[in-house]
Amino acid sequence: MQESTRICPRCSESKSLTDWGKGQSYCRGCFSDYKRARRAARVAALPTRHCSECGAAFQSAYVQTVTCSAICGTAREWRKSGAQVKIADIAPANCAECGIEFTMKNTSGKFCSPLCKSTARNRRRIGNRNRKSVSLLARMGPEAYAEFTAAARVRYAESNKASKLRWALANKDRVKAAAKARNAAYPEVANERTRKYRASKRAAFTVPFSAEALAQKLAYWGNSCWMCGTDATAVDHVKPLIKQGAHVLANFRPACGPCNSSKGGRWFGVSELHRFMK
């Protein structure tokens, strides 16, 4: 019958077979202690070296190691790249928080430990919270503040316009679909937008008016074509824009589609308006 336990010759305790490594003479815990002790004895037998950065004495099992710690190793790499000087050449300084003299690891060090650094940072934060705030207007003055805000508004408008343009170029199908749905829902607004665009292309004289005022003007003519008397489906510039007509309420009359198209850009003067009447 096979044994389920073994006695470790190092600690003289009975251990389960699962506590033994393959080919090991000691249990796992004793074998780790044994290896650790052998390594310490081997390192202790090595000659003492001096850190190339801080000058501290140390021993290492690796022949190529020249620094005593990872901090000094990082400092050595920075110094070799020209970022800082050798730690041993830096004069000791007093901690900015507790005042204890210490050897800095780099030329910009102010604190002897991370604890002092965090304590000073927290004190600054508390001081900033308790400090009375001063507005930008009070610091800059009225004139400089007005110039600053005006320039900021211009930058924001330009950035917003550029952002909208980029989005529109990347979503052309969505823009077209939204414009088509909007024009179908508000045809009068779309028509007035088209008329304003045509007037701006011709550099016509323009006086803004409301949709209610235009509706009253068309109702005055009975919403009937002023040339043939049928139901009006469009709004006509009596004096066409191409003939230097103005985009004002007084120059509008209701018209049907065929009459508006046949009249086109013709103009014979106010006294000859009967030519267009049927």
C-alpha positions in Angstrom: 0.0 0.0 0.0 1.4 3.4 -1.1 2.2 6.0 1.6 0.0 9.2 1.7 2.4 11.2 3.8 6.2 11.7 4.2 8.3 13.2 7.0 10.4 16.2 6.0 14.0 15.8 7.2 14.4 19.5 7.6 11.3 20.4 9.7 10.6 16.8 11.0 6.9 17.2 10.2 4.7 14.8 8.4 3.5 16.3 5.2 1.1 15.1 2.5 2.5 14.0 -0.8 0.9 17.1 -2.4 3.3 19.3 -0.4 6.3 17.8 -2.1 7.7 18.9 -5.4 8.9 16.5 -8.0 12.4 15.2 -7.1 12.7 17.4 -3.9 14.2 16.2 -0.7 12.3 18.7 1.4 8.7 19.8 1.5 7.8 22.9 -0.5 8.1 25.4 2.3 11.4 24.1 3.5 12.8 23.8 0.0 11.9 27.5 -0.6 13.7 28.5 2.6 16.6 26.4 1.6 17.0 28.0 -1.8 16.6 31.5 -0.3 19.3 30.8 2.3 21.7 29.4 -0.4 21.1 32.5 -2.5 21.7 34.9 0.4 25.0 33.0 1.3 26.1 33.2 -2.3 25.4 36.9 -2.5 27.1 37.6 0.8 30.3 35.9 -0.5 30.4 38.4 -3.4 32.6 41.5 -3.2 30.9 44.7 -2.2 30.2 47.3 -4.9 29.3 51.0 -4.8 26.3 52.4 -6.7 27.3 54.5 -9.6 24.6 57.1 -8.8 24.3 57.5 -5.0 27.5 55.8 -4.0 25.8 53.4 -1.5 27.5 50.0 -0.9 25.5 47.0 -2.2 25.9 43.3 -3.3 24.4 41.7 -6.3 24.5 38.3 -7.9 24.5 39.9 -11.4 27.9 41.0 -12.7 26.5 43.7 -14.9 24.5 45.5 -12.1 26.0 48.9 -11.3 23.2 50.5 -9.3 21.8 49.6 -5.9 18.1 50.0 -6.7 15.6 50.6 -9.5 15.4 54.3 -8.6 19.1 54.7 -9.1 18.9 52.6 -12.3 16.3 55.0 -13.7 18.3 58.0 -12.6 21.4 56.5 -14.4 19.4 56.1 -17.6 18.1 59.7 -17.4 21.6 61.0 -16.7 23.1 59.1 -19.7 20.4 60.7 -21.9 21.3 64.1 -20.6 18.1 64.7 -18.5 19.8 65.1 -15.1 23.1 64.9 -13.2 24.6 62.2 -11.2 22.8 61.7 -7.8 26.1 61.5 -5.9 26.9 65.0 -7.2 23.7 66.6 -6.0 24.1 68.5 -2.8 21.8 67.4 0.1 18.7 69.6 0.6 16.0 70.2 3.2 12.5 68.8 2.6 10.1 71.6 1.7 7.5 70.0 4.0 9.2 68.5 7.1 12.6 70.2 6.9 14.6 67.0 7.2 17.9 66.9 5.2 17.9 64.3 2.4 19.7 63.4 -0.7 17.6 64.2 -3.8 17.2 61.6 -6.5 17.0 64.4 -9.2 17.7 68.1 -9.4 14.0 69.1 -9.2 13.2 67.1 -6.0 11.7 69.1 -3.1 10.3 66.4 -0.7 12.0 63.6 1.1 9.2 61.1 0.7 5.9 60.6 -1.1 4.1 61.3 2.2 5.5 64.8 2.4 4.7 65.4 -1.3 1.0 64.4 -0.9 0.7 66.4 2.4 1.9 69.6 0.6 -0.4 69.0 -2.4 -3.4 68.6 -0.1 -2.5 71.8 1.7 -2.4 73.7 -1.6 -5.8 72.3 -2.6 -7.4 73.3 0.7 -5.8 76.8 0.4 -7.2 77.2 -3.1 -10.7 76.2 -2.0 -10.6 78.7 0.9 -9.1 81.5 -1.2 -11.5 84.2 -2.2 -12.1 84.0 -5.9 -11.5 87.0 -8.1 -13.4 87.2 -11.4 -11.7 87.5 -14.7 -13.3 90.9 -15.2 -11.7 92.2 -12.0 -8.3 90.9 -13.0 -8.3 92.1 -16.6 -10.3 95.3 -16.5 -13.4 96.3 -18.5 -11.6 97.1 -21.8 -9.4 94.1 -21.9 -12.2 91.9 -20.8 -14.5 93.2 -23.6 -11.8 92.5 -26.2 -11.2 89.0 -24.8 -14.9 88.1 -24.8 -15.4 89.4 -28.3 -12.5 87.4 -29.6 -13.8 84.3 -27.7 -17.2 84.7 -29.3 -15.7 85.0 -32.8 -13.5 81.9 -32.2 -16.5 79.9 -30.8 -18.7 80.9 -33.8 -16.0 79.9 -36.3 -15.4 76.6 -34.5 -19.1 75.9 -34.3 -19.6 76.7 -38.0 -16.7 74.5 -39.1 -18.0 71.7 -36.9 -21.4 71.9 -38.4 -19.9 71.9 -41.9 -17.8 68.9 -41.3 -20.9 67.0 -39.9 -23.0 68.0 -42.9 -20.3 66.8 -45.4 -20.1 63.5 -43.6 -23.9 63.1 -43.5 -25.1 64.4 -46.8 -28.0 61.9 -47.1 -29.4 62.8 -43.7 -29.2 66.5 -44.5 -31.0 66.1 -47.8 -33.7 63.9 -46.1 -34.2 66.4 -43.3 -34.5 69.4 -45.7 -37.0 67.5 -47.9 -39.2 66.7 -44.9 -38.9 70.2 -43.6 -39.9 71.8 -46.9 -42.9 69.4 -47.2 -44.1 70.3 -43.7 -43.7 74.0 -44.1 -44.0 74.8 -47.9 -44.6 78.6 -47.4 -41.4 78.9 -45.3 -39.5 77.0 -48.0 -40.9 79.2 -50.8 -40.0 82.4 -48.9 -36.5 81.1 -48.4 -36.2 80.5 -52.1 -37.5 84.0 -52.9 -35.0 85.5 -50.4 -32.2 83.5 -52.0 -33.1 84.8 -55.5 -33.3 88.3 -54.3 -29.9 88.1 -52.7 -28.4 86.7 -55.9 -29.8 89.8 -57.8 -28.7 92.2 -55.0 -32.3 93.4 -54.8 -33.6 95.9 -52.3 -35.1 93.9 -49.5 -37.4 94.9 -46.6 -38.1 92.1 -44.1 -41.8 91.1 -43.5 -43.6 88.5 -41.6 -45.5 85.5 -42.9 -48.7 86.9 -41.5 -48.3 90.2 -43.4 -47.7 88.2 -46.7 -50.9 86.2 -46.0 -52.9 89.4 -45.5 -51.6 90.8 -48.7 -52.6 87.6 -50.7 -56.0 87.6 -48.9 -56.5 91.2 -50.1 -56.4 89.8 -53.7 -58.7 87.0 -52.7 -55.9 84.4 -53.1 -56.6 84.5 -56.8 -54.2 85.1 -59.6 -54.0 88.8 -60.4 -53.6 88.1 -64.1 -56.3 85.5 -64.8 -58.4 85.3 -61.7 -58.0 81.5 -61.0 -56.8 80.1 -57.7 -53.3 81.3 -56.9 -50.5 78.7 -56.3 -47.5 81.1 -56.2 -46.4 84.6 -55.3 -45.3 86.9 -58.1 -42.9 89.8 -58.0 -44.9 92.3 -60.1 -41.7 94.0 -61.1 -39.3 91.1 -61.7 -36.1 90.9 -59.8 -34.2 90.7 -63.1 -35.6 94.2 -63.9 -34.3 95.6 -60.5 -37.6 94.8 -58.7 -37.5 95.0 -54.9 -38.2 92.1 -52.5 -40.8 94.1 -50.5 -44.4 93.4 -49.6 -45.7 96.0 -52.0 -44.2 94.2 -55.0 -46.0 90.9 -54.3 -49.2 89.7 -55.8 -50.8 86.2 -55.9 -50.4 84.3 -59.2 -51.1 80.9 -60.7 -48.3 78.7 -62.0 -49.0 79.1 -65.8 -49.3 83.0 -65.6 -46.3 83.3 -63.4 -44.2 81.3 -65.8 -45.5 83.0 -68.9 -44.9 86.5 -67.4 -41.4 85.5 -66.5 -39.0 88.5 -66.4 -41.0 90.8 -68.6 -41.8 94.3 -67.5 -43.3 97.3 -69.3 -43.9 99.7 -66.4 -46.8 100.4 -64.1 -48.9 102.0 -66.8 -48.7 98.8 -68.9 -49.8 96.3 -66.3 -52.9 95.6 -68.4 -50.7 93.7 -70.8 -50.4 90.8 -68.3 -54.1 90.8 -67.6 -56.3 88.2 -69.4 
